[in-house]
Amino acid sequence: MTIVDSTKQILKDNPVKSTLSVVGSIATLVGALFALDARYAHAGDVQTYQKSVQKQLIQMQHDNVDSKVFEMELRKSSKPKQWTTVDQAILDKYKRDLEGLDTQKKDVESK
């Protein structure tokens, strides 16, 4: 009797055991696939994380530029005679930068 014949005989004599073994094998395979899938980041999770990082970066830049605007306006009000056109140009640039960062923040939030 060959191996194939003995396997056929076992399947014929024990259909419940063979069915359970097939179901067990399929369940193990499906479980392994889910375990492998869970190891990798999903596209939605990556996009959410990227959006969060972008918002934090923009907020940090905004806070930095806002501090510079505050310092320049404080200097302008405390020493008006020493205020130059260059100082005003720098202040105007910082204010434009703030507007640009606000626009970037809205763009990231709308995505």
Secondary structure in CASP SS format (residue, H / E / C, confidence):
PFRMAT SS
TARGET T0000
AUTHOR 0000-0000-0000
METHOD secondary structure of the structure
MODEL  1
M C 1.00
T C 1.00
I H 1.00
V H 1.00
D H 1.00
S H 1.00
T H 1.00
K H 1.00
Q H 1.00
I H 1.00
L H 1.00
K H 1.00
D H 1.00
N C 1.00
P H 1.00
V H 1.00
K H 1.00
S H 1.00
T H 1.00
L H 1.00
S H 1.00
V H 1.00
V H 1.00
G H 1.00
S H 1.00
I H 1.00
A H 1.00
T H 1.00
L H 1.00
V H 1.00
G H 1.00
A H 1.00
L H 1.00
F H 1.00
A H 1.00
L H 1.00
D H 1.00
A H 1.00
R C 1.00
Y C 1.00
A C 1.00
H C 1.00
A H 1.00
G H 1.00
D H 1.00
V H 1.00
Q H 1.00
T H 1.00
Y H 1.00
Q H 1.00
K H 1.00
S H 1.00
V H 1.00
Q H 1.00
K H 1.00
Q H 1.00
L H 1.00
I H 1.00
Q H 1.00
M H 1.00
Q H 1.00
H H 1.00
D H 1.00
N H 1.00
V H 1.00
D H 1.00
S H 1.00
K H 1.00
V H 1.00
F H 1.00
E H 1.00
M H 1.00
E H 1.00
L H 1.00
R H 1.00
K H 1.00
S H 1.00
S H 1.00
K C 1.00
P H 1.00
K H 1.00
Q H 1.00
W C 1.00
T C 1.00
T H 1.00
V H 1.00
D H 1.00
Q H 1.00
A H 1.00
I H 1.00
L H 1.00
D H 1.00
K H 1.00
Y H 1.00
K H 1.00
R H 1.00
D H 1.00
L H 1.00
E H 1.00
G H 1.00
L H 1.00
D H 1.00
T H 1.00
Q H 1.00
K H 1.00
K H 1.00
D H 1.00
V H 1.00
E H 1.00
S H 1.00
K C 1.00
END
